[in-house]
Amino acid sequence: MTDANLFQLGYGLATGAQEEDKQGDSPITAACDVLNEDRHDHFIREGDSIYAGNHVIIEVVNGHGLDDETRIQNAFRKIIEVCGATLLHIHTHKFSPQGVSGVAVLSESHISVHTWPEIGYGAFDVFMCGDAKPWLAVDVLKEAFGTQDVRTKSLRRGEGLITEVVAA
């Protein structure tokens, strides 16, 4: 394997991922860290609930342009701007004869897609932590793919992992 291939796989990158291997942090110290609002990916406090982030599953139905990599990348960028997220990297892949898969890696988590343009369908995931507002992606996708038929489901990721007692 060449160095370029290893780089693409993420080997040899100074990402800080090794930090999770450190032992000794107490649950209270760890909870305080994920609640630190200086982080882009901080946990959210909403009423009595503390959770990692909002995950919105968005289905684009009767969409147009779902075979266009550039259009999808531009939709990702617009979602990131409108939702108040921070882009780290976008990667898309065009299939033959049709279809696109892609991911935008964010400081706040990710956006992903897989499309079936032959039936006008795109399956998008928008997961964002911190202050980002992933539900604003719905209108961006309606406009980007020329349809009003956009279906959503959402969930709070990590809800119940941190309690108010541990967070205090």
Secondary structure as UniProt FT lines:
FT   HELIX           3..9
FT   TURN            10..12
FT   HELIX           17..21
FT   HELIX           27..34
FT   TURN            37..38
FT   TURN            40..41
FT   STRAND          44..46
FT   TURN            47..48
FT   STRAND          49..51
FT   STRAND          53..60
FT   TURN            66..67
FT   HELIX           69..83
FT   STRAND          87..94
FT   STRAND          100..106
FT   TURN            107..108
FT   STRAND          109..116
FT   HELIX           117..119
FT   STRAND          121..129
FT   TURN            130..131
FT   HELIX           134..136
FT   HELIX           137..144
FT   TURN            145..146
FT   STRAND          150..157
FT   TURN            158..160
FT   HELIX           164..167
//
